Amino acid sequence: MRIIAKKTLVKYGTIYADSRASLRDWYLEMKRCTAANPAELRQTFPTADPVGKSNKQTCFNIKGNNYRLIVQIIYKAQLVYVNEFLTHAEYTRKYCGGK
């Protein structure tokens, strides 16, 4: 798959230095991925989950679930758009209604 935009991942890896290696690993694995749908994606990324009001985004656990990477995947075009990178606590507040 083609990831849009790698620069954003590098920026997150700079801000959250302890996530840098995990983000790099995710990027390399996603780049090799050829999943045609969410079920196939879960064969490569078992913890990938739909997220958001319409479940059109996908959430990936990064660095042992310390961070969450939110992307939109266009399977037919094999494109991945990086939307946001959150700590686990930020993700809980935003997507789970947690405090």
Secondary structure as the mmCIF struct_conf table of DSSP 4:
data_model
#
loop_
_struct_conf.conf_type_id
_struct_conf.id
_struct_conf.beg_label_comp_id
_struct_conf.beg_label_asym_id
_struct_conf.beg_label_seq_id
_struct_conf.end_label_comp_id
_struct_conf.end_label_asym_id
_struct_conf.end_label_seq_id
STRN STRN1 ARG A 2 ILE A 4
TURN_TY1_P TURN_TY1_P1 ALA A 5 ALA A 5
HELX_RH_AL_P HELX_RH_AL_P1 LYS A 6 ILE A 15
TURN_TY1_P TURN_TY1_P2 TYR A 16 TYR A 16
HELX_RH_3T_P HELX_RH_3T_P1 ALA A 17 SER A 19
HELX_RH_AL_P HELX_RH_AL_P2 ARG A 20 ARG A 32
BEND BEND1 ALA A 36 ASN A 37
HELX_RH_AL_P HELX_RH_AL_P3 PRO A 38 THR A 44
TURN_TY1_P TURN_TY1_P3 PRO A 46 THR A 47
STRN STRN2 ASP A 49 VAL A 51
BEND BEND2 GLY A 52 GLY A 52
TURN_TY1_P TURN_TY1_P4 LYS A 53 SER A 54
BEND BEND3 ASN A 55 ASN A 55
STRN STRN3 GLN A 57 ILE A 62
TURN_TY1_P TURN_TY1_P5 LYS A 63 ASN A 66
STRN STRN4 TYR A 67 ILE A 74
TURN_TY1_P TURN_TY1_P6 TYR A 75 GLN A 78
STRN STRN5 LEU A 79 THR A 87
HELX_RH_AL_P HELX_RH_AL_P4 HIS A 88 TYR A 95
BEND BEND4 CYS A 96 CYS A 96
#
